[in-house]
């Protein structure tokens, strides 16, 4: 399992190649978005937000928004380290807080927050794909560095099936 500093160095090292690859496939704007999403995903939305990690500390005083995630999600479970699932859970936590805050601010309509992703997918599909791919690619890098790209509970389940 890699240390937090190792994860950070790898994220910084792979962000440019990921951005360049996305840019060559989806265009320069999408490349910049993938580069930024990869950095944000690796440095701020790490699967290790359920521990006292570098990513959690980067949130500073806003780190408290991850308290429910840290209490409800077991470390290296499908919900934190699961491909696609872990990213979706962390994005849902952010969405939940955004909707809550927007419902408390009269000038912001929470429905607009909830319809932002479908709107972006429809009106800016390449850029939205670059955003989501950059976030998910940072998670895969994290999982590969940990030495096992599958969450611990998946590995245990596979071992049990093999014994039968």
C-alpha positions in Angstrom: 0.0 0.0 0.0 1.4 3.4 -1.0 1.8 6.3 1.4 0.0 9.6 1.0 3.1 11.3 -0.3 3.6 8.5 -2.9 0.0 8.9 -4.0 0.4 12.7 -4.3 3.7 12.4 -6.3 2.1 9.9 -8.7 -1.0 12.1 -9.2 1.2 15.1 -10.0 3.3 13.0 -12.4 0.4 11.4 -14.3 -1.8 14.5 -14.5 -0.1 15.9 -17.6 -0.1 12.6 -19.6 -3.8 12.1 -18.7 -4.6 15.7 -19.8 -2.6 15.2 -23.0 -4.3 11.9 -23.8 -7.8 13.3 -23.2 -6.9 16.4 -25.2 -5.8 14.3 -28.2 -9.0 12.3 -28.1 -11.6 14.9 -27.1 -10.0 18.3 -27.9 -7.9 20.8 -26.0 -10.6 22.1 -23.7 -11.4 18.5 -22.6 -7.7 17.9 -22.1 -7.4 20.8 -19.7 -10.6 19.6 -17.9 -9.2 16.0 -17.6 -5.9 17.3 -16.3 -7.6 19.4 -13.7 -10.1 16.7 -12.7 -7.3 14.2 -12.4 -5.4 16.6 -10.0 -8.5 17.3 -8.0 -9.5 13.7 -7.9 -6.1 12.5 -6.7 -5.4 15.3 -4.3 -8.8 16.3 -2.9 -11.2 13.4 -3.7 -9.0 10.5 -2.9 -10.5 7.1 -1.8 -8.6 7.7 1.4 -10.9 10.5 2.6 -12.3 8.0 5.1 -8.9 8.2 6.9 -6.7 11.0 8.3 -5.2 11.4 4.9 -3.4 14.2 3.1 -6.6 14.6 0.9 -8.7 15.1 4.0 -6.3 17.7 5.5 -6.3 19.6 2.2 -10.0 20.4 2.7 -8.9 22.5 5.8 -11.9 23.7 7.7 -14.3 22.3 5.1 -12.9 18.8 5.9 -15.9 18.4 8.2 -18.1 17.7 5.2 -16.5 14.3 5.0 -17.4 13.4 8.6 -20.5 11.3 7.6 -18.4 9.6 4.8 -15.7 8.8 7.3 -18.2 7.3 9.8 -20.3 5.3 7.4 -17.8 4.0 4.8 -15.3 1.3 5.9 -11.8 1.9 4.5 -10.9 -0.1 1.3 -14.5 -1.2 0.9 -16.4 -1.1 -2.3 -17.9 2.2 -1.2 -14.6 3.9 -0.8 -12.2 2.1 -3.1 -14.6 0.5 -5.6 -14.0 1.4 -9.2 -16.8 3.8 -10.3 -18.7 3.2 -7.1 -16.2 5.0 -4.8 -16.0 8.0 -7.1 -19.8 8.1 -7.4 -20.2 8.0 -3.6 -17.8 10.9 -3.1 -19.5 12.9 -5.8 -22.9 12.2 -4.2 -21.5 13.5 -0.8 -20.4 16.7 -2.5 -23.8 16.9 -4.4 -25.7 16.4 -1.1 -23.8 19.2 0.6 -24.3 21.5 -2.4 -28.0 20.8 -2.5 -28.3 21.4 1.3 -26.4 24.7 1.1 -28.2 25.8 -2.0 -31.6 25.2 -0.3 -30.5 27.4 2.6 -29.5 30.3 0.2 -32.6 31.9 -1.3 -30.7 33.2 -4.4 -29.7 29.6 -5.4 -32.3 27.1 -6.7 -31.4 23.6 -5.6 -33.2 22.2 -8.7 -30.6 23.9 -10.8 -27.9 22.1 -8.9 -29.6 18.7 -9.4 -30.1 19.3 -13.2 -26.5 20.5 -13.8 -25.0 17.1 -14.7 -27.7 16.1 -17.1 -27.5 19.6 -18.7 -23.7 19.3 -19.0 -24.0 15.8 -20.5 -26.4 17.1 -23.1 -24.8 20.4 -23.9 -21.1 19.6 -23.3 -20.7 15.8 -23.6 -16.9 15.8 -24.4 -16.1 18.1 -21.5 -18.3 16.2 -19.1 -16.7 12.9 -20.2 -13.3 14.5 -19.6 -14.3 15.6 -16.2 -15.6 12.2 -15.2 -12.8 10.3 -16.8 -10.2 12.5 -15.1 -11.7 11.9 -11.7 -12.0 8.1 -12.2 -8.5 7.8 -13.7 -7.1 9.3 -10.5 -8.9 6.7 -8.5 -7.5 3.9 -10.7 -4.0 5.2 -10.2 -4.6 5.2 -6.4 -5.9 1.6 -6.5 -3.1 0.4 -8.6 -0.6 2.0 -6.3 -2.2 0.3 -3.3 -1.3 -3.0 -5.1 -4.8 -4.3 -5.6 -7.2 -2.5 -7.9 -10.2 -4.3 -6.3 -11.6 -3.4 -2.9 -10.6 -5.7 0.0 -14.1 -7.2 0.3 -14.2 -8.2 -3.4 -10.9 -10.0 -2.9 -12.2 -11.8 0.2 -15.4 -12.8 -1.7 -13.3 -14.2 -4.5 -11.1 -16.3 -2.1 -14.3 -17.7 -0.5 -15.6 -18.8 -3.9 -12.3 -20.4 -4.9 -12.3 -22.6 -1.7 -15.8 -24.0 -2.4 
